[in-house]
């Protein structure tokens, strides 16, 4: 019985180590402008360190949308929604991304209305 438990435990532990780890380039993932960046947005960016590279956003872009600063999180792949948050980290919607590429429908006018694009974090396009 003890041998069976040890075998199962060793299989479970080896599974996590078998997942390929992708290297993170520190120069690609740094905050480019942190002055006056809301604390909750800084914390959200800091949390990316805990996420696997294939799930990690590629960049965060600040825009002015309907006269307010918002933060557009560009995800690594087409199947993820690209999310927009306000300065208090309230989720506003996803203007694009997802399986259809059209987001969640909450910000259909985002790319028409958003202005003053500024890269906050990540690598340029």
QUIMO-V768147 format. One record per residue. N is the residue number from 0. SS is DSSP state (@ for helix, = for strand, . for the rest). OMEGA is omega in degrees with one decimal (* if undefined). D_CENTER is the distance of its C-alpha to the mean C-alpha in Angstrom with 2 decimals. Layout:
n->{N | N}
ss->{SS | SS}
omega->{OMEGA | OMEGA}
d_center->{D_CENTER | D_CENTER}
This chain:
n->{0 | 1 | 2 | 3 | 4 | 5 | 6 | 7 | 8 | 9 | 10 | 11 | 12 | 13 | 14 | 15 | 16 | 17 | 18 | 19 | 20 | 21 | 22 | 23 | 24 | 25 | 26 | 27 | 28 | 29 | 30 | 31 | 32 | 33 | 34 | 35 | 36 | 37 | 38 | 39 | 40 | 41 | 42 | 43 | 44 | 45 | 46 | 47 | 48 | 49 | 50 | 51 | 52 | 53 | 54 | 55 | 56 | 57 | 58 | 59 | 60 | 61 | 62 | 63 | 64 | 65 | 66 | 67 | 68 | 69 | 70 | 71 | 72 | 73 | 74 | 75 | 76 | 77 | 78 | 79 | 80 | 81 | 82 | 83 | 84 | 85 | 86 | 87 | 88 | 89 | 90 | 91 | 92 | 93 | 94 | 95 | 96 | 97 | 98 | 99 | 100 | 101 | 102 | 103 | 104 | 105 | 106 | 107 | 108 | 109 | 110 | 111 | 112 | 113 | 114 | 115 | 116 | 117 | 118 | 119 | 120 | 121 | 122 | 123 | 124}
ss->{. | @ | @ | @ | @ | @ | @ | @ | @ | @ | @ | @ | @ | @ | @ | @ | @ | @ | . | . | . | . | . | . | . | . | . | . | . | . | = | . | . | . | . | . | . | . | @ | @ | @ | @ | @ | @ | @ | @ | @ | @ | @ | @ | . | . | @ | @ | @ | . | . | . | = | = | = | = | = | = | = | . | . | = | = | = | = | = | = | = | . | . | . | . | . | . | = | = | = | = | = | = | . | . | . | . | = | = | = | = | = | = | = | . | . | . | . | = | . | . | . | . | . | . | . | @ | @ | @ | @ | . | = | = | = | = | = | = | = | = | . | . | .}
omega->{179.8 | 178.9 | 179.3 | 178.5 | 179.1 | 178.5 | 179.5 | 179.3 | -179.9 | 176.9 | -179.8 | 179.6 | 180.0 | 179.2 | -179.6 | 179.3 | -178.4 | 179.3 | -179.9 | 177.0 | 179.7 | -178.5 | 177.6 | 176.4 | -176.3 | -177.5 | 179.4 | -173.8 | 176.5 | 178.7 | -176.8 | 179.6 | -175.2 | 179.7 | 179.5 | 174.8 | -179.3 | -178.0 | -178.0 | 177.0 | 175.6 | 179.8 | 178.6 | 178.2 | 178.1 | -178.9 | 179.3 | 179.1 | -177.6 | -175.0 | 175.7 | -175.4 | -178.1 | 177.1 | -173.4 | 175.0 | -179.4 | -180.0 | 174.3 | -177.2 | 176.8 | 175.3 | 165.8 | -177.3 | -177.0 | 175.5 | 177.4 | 175.2 | 176.1 | -176.3 | -176.2 | -178.1 | -178.4 | -176.8 | -172.7 | -175.3 | -176.5 | -176.9 | 177.6 | 170.2 | 169.6 | -168.0 | 177.3 | 178.7 | 173.7 | -176.3 | 177.6 | -178.7 | 171.9 | 179.2 | 179.1 | 179.7 | 179.4 | -177.8 | 178.8 | -178.2 | -176.0 | -175.9 | -179.2 | -176.3 | -175.3 | 178.2 | -177.5 | 176.5 | -176.9 | -177.8 | -175.4 | 180.0 | -172.2 | -174.7 | 173.6 | -173.2 | -175.3 | -178.2 | 176.7 | 179.4 | 179.7 | 178.1 | -179.5 | -175.8 | 173.8 | -178.3 | 176.6 | -177.3 | *}
d_center->{44.36 | 42.87 | 42.41 | 40.49 | 38.10 | 37.64 | 36.99 | 34.34 | 32.69 | 32.76 | 31.24 | 28.34 | 27.75 | 28.07 | 25.55 | 22.62 | 24.02 | 24.48 | 20.83 | 20.05 | 17.91 | 16.21 | 16.82 | 14.34 | 15.73 | 15.78 | 16.76 | 13.77 | 11.28 | 13.08 | 13.25 | 15.71 | 17.04 | 16.98 | 20.20 | 20.07 | 16.32 | 16.16 | 16.09 | 13.65 | 11.01 | 12.13 | 11.92 | 8.35 | 7.67 | 10.46 | 9.16 | 6.85 | 10.48 | 11.18 | 8.89 | 10.63 | 9.95 | 10.13 | 7.23 | 4.98 | 3.09 | 6.66 | 7.26 | 7.62 | 10.99 | 13.54 | 16.08 | 19.21 | 19.41 | 22.65 | 23.64 | 20.70 | 17.76 | 14.40 | 10.83 | 9.15 | 5.40 | 6.28 | 5.28 | 7.80 | 10.51 | 12.63 | 12.75 | 9.36 | 9.52 | 7.97 | 8.05 | 10.34 | 11.35 | 14.67 | 15.85 | 16.41 | 12.93 | 14.64 | 12.79 | 14.73 | 13.69 | 12.15 | 14.42 | 13.71 | 12.38 | 13.56 | 16.87 | 18.82 | 16.51 | 17.53 | 14.77 | 16.16 | 19.01 | 18.39 | 17.80 | 20.12 | 21.35 | 18.13 | 18.74 | 22.42 | 22.08 | 19.18 | 20.69 | 20.50 | 17.34 | 16.30 | 13.71 | 12.43 | 10.26 | 9.93 | 12.56 | 14.51 | 14.86}
